């Protein structure tokens, strides 16, 4: 009789542990679903009032070139491809730069501290302030999150993808 009682208690403890383990897994799964629904995902395209709509999907160098060309620029060459971090804190210069982003339907705020790719293309037959122009394109997880047109001259202002 003693063996039967001990065996029943063991089964009961195993059953309680199994129920508790399943409950924990369900709670973690629900928490994951809730958190992932709050994570910001960049849009596949953006429409800027008075300027038009543009796609932001960039998975390869060819996609990045097509991104540039949708603004009617011709790519002469890929000047640079590097990785960079969006600053965690924006100084005055980066805050001003982010205002440029906002005028073209983008915003770097959600990406502070994120590591992204920076494509820089030399534009064919296009100048800014009588100097060779380049388009920089910031890409995170296959989406354009920012960028600009400028020269490689220090102090040159950043212009939007639309050339303004």
C-alpha positions as CSV (number, residue, x, y, z in Angstrom):
1,X,0.0,0.0,0.0
2,X,2.9,2.4,0.8
3,X,4.4,1.8,-2.7
4,X,1.0,2.7,-4.3
5,X,0.8,5.9,-2.3
6,X,4.4,7.0,-3.2
7,X,3.8,6.2,-6.9
8,X,0.6,8.3,-7.0
9,X,2.4,11.2,-5.4
10,X,5.1,11.0,-8.0
11,X,2.6,10.9,-10.9
12,X,0.9,13.9,-9.3
13,X,4.2,15.8,-9.0
14,X,5.1,15.0,-12.6
15,X,1.6,16.1,-13.8
16,X,1.9,19.4,-11.9
17,X,5.4,20.0,-13.3
18,X,4.1,19.2,-16.8
19,X,1.1,21.6,-16.5
20,X,3.4,24.3,-15.0
21,X,5.9,23.9,-17.9
22,X,3.2,24.1,-20.5
23,X,1.7,27.2,-18.8
24,X,5.2,28.8,-18.8
25,X,5.6,28.1,-22.5
26,X,2.2,29.6,-23.3
27,X,2.9,32.7,-21.3
28,X,6.2,33.2,-23.0
29,X,4.6,32.7,-26.4
30,X,1.9,35.2,-25.7
31,X,4.5,37.7,-24.4
32,X,6.5,37.3,-27.6
33,X,3.4,37.9,-29.7
34,X,2.6,41.0,-27.7
35,X,6.1,42.4,-27.9
36,X,6.5,41.7,-31.6
37,X,3.3,43.5,-32.4
38,X,4.8,46.7,-30.9
39,X,8.1,46.5,-32.8
40,X,8.2,49.0,-35.6
41,X,8.6,47.6,-39.1
42,X,9.6,50.1,-41.8
43,X,7.0,50.4,-44.6
44,X,7.6,48.9,-48.1
45,X,6.7,52.1,-49.7
46,X,6.3,55.8,-48.8
47,X,4.1,58.5,-50.3
48,X,5.3,62.1,-49.8
49,X,2.6,64.7,-50.4
50,X,3.3,66.6,-53.6
51,X,6.3,64.4,-54.5
52,X,4.9,61.0,-55.2
53,X,5.4,57.4,-53.9
54,X,8.6,55.5,-53.7
55,X,9.5,51.9,-52.7
56,X,11.9,51.3,-49.8
57,X,12.6,47.6,-50.3
58,X,16.4,47.0,-50.7
59,X,17.8,43.5,-50.3
60,X,20.8,43.7,-52.7
61,X,23.2,46.3,-54.3
62,X,21.0,46.0,-57.5
63,X,17.9,46.9,-55.4
64,X,19.8,49.9,-53.9
65,X,20.7,51.1,-57.4
66,X,17.0,50.7,-58.5
67,X,16.1,52.7,-55.4
68,X,18.3,55.6,-56.5
69,X,17.1,55.4,-60.1
70,X,13.4,55.6,-59.1
71,X,14.2,59.3,-58.3
72,X,15.4,59.8,-62.0
73,X,19.1,59.7,-61.1
74,X,21.6,57.6,-63.0
75,X,24.2,55.7,-60.9
76,X,27.7,56.1,-62.2
77,X,29.2,53.7,-59.6
78,X,28.9,52.3,-56.1
79,X,31.3,54.6,-54.3
80,X,31.1,52.9,-50.9
81,X,29.3,50.2,-48.9
82,X,29.8,50.1,-45.2
83,X,28.1,49.4,-41.9
84,X,27.2,52.1,-39.5
85,X,25.2,52.7,-36.4
86,X,22.4,55.2,-36.0
87,X,23.4,57.2,-33.0
88,X,21.7,56.5,-29.7
89,X,21.5,60.2,-28.9
90,X,21.1,62.8,-31.7
91,X,23.3,65.8,-31.4
92,X,22.3,69.1,-33.1
93,X,23.6,68.0,-36.5
94,X,21.9,64.6,-36.4
95,X,18.6,66.2,-35.2
96,X,18.8,68.6,-38.2
97,X,19.6,65.6,-40.5
98,X,16.6,63.7,-39.2
99,X,14.4,66.7,-40.1
100,X,15.6,66.1,-43.7
101,X,14.5,62.5,-43.3
102,X,11.1,63.5,-42.1
103,X,10.5,65.7,-45.2
104,X,10.9,62.6,-47.4
105,X,8.6,60.5,-45.2
106,X,11.3,58.8,-43.1
107,X,12.3,59.1,-39.4
108,X,15.5,57.8,-37.8
109,X,14.1,58.0,-34.2
110,X,12.9,54.4,-34.1
111,X,16.3,53.1,-35.2
112,X,18.6,54.8,-32.6
113,X,21.4,52.4,-31.8
114,X,20.7,50.1,-34.8
115,X,23.4,48.8,-37.1
116,X,22.6,49.4,-40.7
117,X,24.1,49.4,-44.2
118,X,25.1,52.6,-45.9
119,X,25.3,52.5,-49.7
120,X,26.9,55.6,-51.3
121,X,26.4,56.0,-55.0
122,X,28.2,58.5,-57.3
123,X,25.5,60.0,-59.4
124,X,26.2,60.4,-63.1
125,X,25.9,64.0,-64.5
126,X,24.5,65.4,-61.3
127,X,26.0,68.2,-59.2
128,X,25.2,70.0,-56.0
129,X,26.8,73.4,-55.5
130,X,29.0,72.8,-58.6
131,X,30.5,69.6,-57.1
132,X,30.0,65.9,-57.8
133,X,26.8,64.6,-56.1
134,X,26.4,61.3,-54.2
135,X,23.3,59.6,-52.9
136,X,23.6,57.9,-49.5
137,X,21.0,55.2,-48.7
138,X,20.7,53.8,-45.1
139,X,19.2,50.3,-45.1
140,X,18.1,48.2,-42.1
141,X,16.5,44.8,-42.5
142,X,15.9,45.2,-46.2
143,X,14.2,48.6,-45.9
144,X,15.4,52.1,-46.5
145,X,15.3,54.0,-43.3
146,X,17.1,57.2,-44.4
147,X,19.4,58.8,-46.8
148,X,20.3,62.0,-48.7
149,X,22.1,63.6,-51.6
150,X,25.2,65.6,-51.0
151,X,28.8,66.1,-52.1
152,X,31.7,64.6,-50.2
153,X,32.8,68.1,-49.2
154,X,32.7,68.7,-45.5
155,X,29.9,71.1,-44.5
156,X,27.8,70.5,-47.5
157,X,24.1,70.4,-46.7
158,X,22.1,67.2,-47.2
159,X,19.3,67.3,-49.7
160,X,16.3,64.9,-49.9
161,X,16.1,62.1,-52.5
162,X,14.0,64.6,-54.5
163,X,17.0,67.0,-54.8
164,X,15.7,69.7,-52.4
